[in-house]
């Protein structure tokens, strides 16, 4: 039996399927994260081709049959087209979509993740949000997923040269404790991370943000086994801007 479902959702990614179709991954309010087949979107005349593009946000009318979804129609709430006007904002947005994909499971409730993702994307498009807002987003998404990062043994009054990031515990630890799986951070990056964890929204040099991106990338890989490819593109762009 075929069931028709209405869901608010945002497209995280789209993959070519066959000659003219795509499989899109949606984060939705009512169905969680789902894979949806969109037919005939290779044609420039297709009314559904805009629904099968990352960042597409709106109302998806879906058919569900035997546990599989296909798209009937789509109505934009916001295309977020302005995100492509700036290269940095685009890569920040792409990384945000990829993180949401990596930290959610299919068909599981994703209301908090979807709300946080949309808040960040809207900030990118309309409030000028950039690197500080992105770090806040990553920290929030990690916390929602159960991989929250903490200060551990560190406090701003201590010398950051003697601390490392513990990948197992997700926090800053004294080198004296010798955590088995850890990353070294520069003193400045350690202090910057601490300021974000204290609720501040600091600006810093691109080199320090590149270091935090490397930390987040390796931490996500350690916890989930997945790689956020957009981190590499974003880091390369930041290095060009240094």
N, C-alpha and C positions, 0 to 999 in steps of 0.2 A: 504493500500500500504506500502511495506517495503522499507525503505530508508537506504542506506549505508553511514556511516559517518566516517571520519578519524579525530582523535583528539589526541593531545599530552596531557598526563595526568599522575597523580601520585595517587596510591591507598592509601586512608586514613584508610580504615578498610574493613574487610571481615567477613561475617556472613554465617554460614551453612544454606543451604536451601534444604529441602528434603534429599534424600539419598546420592546424589553425587554432588549436585550443590552448588554454593555460590552466594550471593548477595554482590557485592563490591561497595563501595562508592568511586567515583573518583572525583578528582579536575582536570578539563580539561580547555584547552585554548579556545575551541570553543563552548562547551555546558554548561559551568559552572560546578556546582557540580551536579553529577547525580548518580543514583543507576543503576547498570548494573548486569544482570544475566549472570553467567559464568557456562556453563554446563559441567558436567562430571569431575570436577577438583579433586574429591576424588581419582581418579585413578592415581597411580604414573607414568603411561604412558601418561597422558594428556599433550598435548602441551600448554595448557592454564593455568596450575596450578601455574606457576610463576607469571602470570598476576594478580592472585587473592590473592596476599600477600601484606601486608602493606609495604610501601616504594618502591614498583615496579613503576618505572618511564619509560615511553616510548610512543610508538605510538600504540594507540588502534583503531582497525577497528571494528566499531559497526554497528549493525542492529537496526533501530528504527521503531517500528510499534505500532500505537495507543498510542503513548506517552511512550512506554516502550522500554528499551534498553537491548540488549543481545550482547555478545562478539563473534566476528568472528575470529579475530586473534590479536596477540600482538607481538611487536618488541621492545626489550629493548633499551633504551637510556643509562640508568645507573641502575643497580640493587641495588646500595648502600649497598653491602654486608658487607663492612668493618665496618658498623655502629654496627654490632653485636659483633665485636671483643672486645669491652669495655662495661662493664655493665652500667656505667654512661652515656656514649654517647648513648647507646640504649634507656635508659629511657628518656633522653632528646629528642631524636628523636620521641619516641612514644608520649610524651607529646605535641610536636610540631604538629604532625598529628592530635591529638585529639583537640587541640586548633583551628586548621584550620577548622576542622569539625564543632565545636561548633559555630564558628564566621562567618560561611557562610550559605547562604540559597540555597535551591535546585533550579537549573536552572538559578540563578542570575549570572551576570558577576563576575568572580573571578580572573581576570588577575593579579591584584596587590597582592592579597593574595597568589596565586600560585607562583608568582615570588619571593615573600619574603620567603615562605616556602622552595622553592628549594635552595635559597641562603643560608638559615640556614643549611639545610641538607648537602649541599656540603661543607660548612665550618666544620661541624662535621666530615665528612669523610676525608677531604683532607687538612684542615688548622688547625686542632687541636682545633677548637672552642669548648667551653664548657659552664660553667655557665654564665660568663658575656655575651657571645653571645646569650645565651638563654633568659636572661632578656631583652636584646635589641629586640629580636624577639617578645617576648610577648608584650612589650610596643608598637612596631610597629603594630602588628596585632590588638591590642585593638584600636589604633588610626584609622586604616583603617576601622574598624567596627563601628566607631562613639562613642567608649567608651574610648577615650584617657585619660590618667592619667596626671595630672599636679601638679605643686608645690603649687598652691593655695597661701595661706598666708605665706608660709615658705620661708626662705632664709638661707644660711649657717651661716650667722652672728647671727641668732636667736637660742635660746636654744630649742633643739628638744624635751626636756622633756615635753614641754607644747603644743605639737601638737598631733593630731590624724588624721586618714585617714577617710575622709568623703565618704561613699559608694555611696551616692546619686550623689554628684558632681564629684567624682573621683579625689580628690585632698587632700592635707594636709591642715588642718584647726586648728586654735587655739582652745584649749579646752574651752576657755572663751566663744566661740560662740556656744558651745554645739550642734553640729549637731546631729539630732535624730538617724541616722544610721551611726555608726562609729566604727572603730577598733583602738585599741591602738597598737603602734609600739614601740620597744625599741629605745632609742636615736641613737644607732649605725645603726639600720635598717632604721630609718628615714633619717639619713645622707647618707646612701648608696643609697637609692632610689633617693634622691635629686641629687646625683652625676650622676646617670644614666640619669636622666631627663635633666641634664645640658650638656649631650653629652659625658660624660666621659665613660671609659670602665674599671672600677676598679676591682681589685681582693679583696676578703674578705673571712672571715671564713665561713665554711659550715653552721654554726648555723644561720648566718645572711641571707644566701640564703634560708634556710629553712623557715625563718620568711617571706621573700618576697614571697615565693611560697604559703604560707598560705594566705597572703594578696591577691595575684592574684586569688587563688581558691575561696575565699569568695566574691571577687569583681565580678568575672565571674558568680558565682551563683546568686548574687544579680541582675545583669543586664540581664542575659539570662535565669535563672532558671535551668541551666544545671550544671553538676558536671564533672570536668576533673579528672577522676580516676587515670590517670598517675601521677598527682601531689602527691597523697598519696604514691605511690610506690617510686617516686623520693625522696620525703622527708624522707621516711624510709631508703633509701639507703644513703642519706647524713648524717643522724644521726649515721649510722654505721661507717661512715668515720670520724666523729668528733673526 
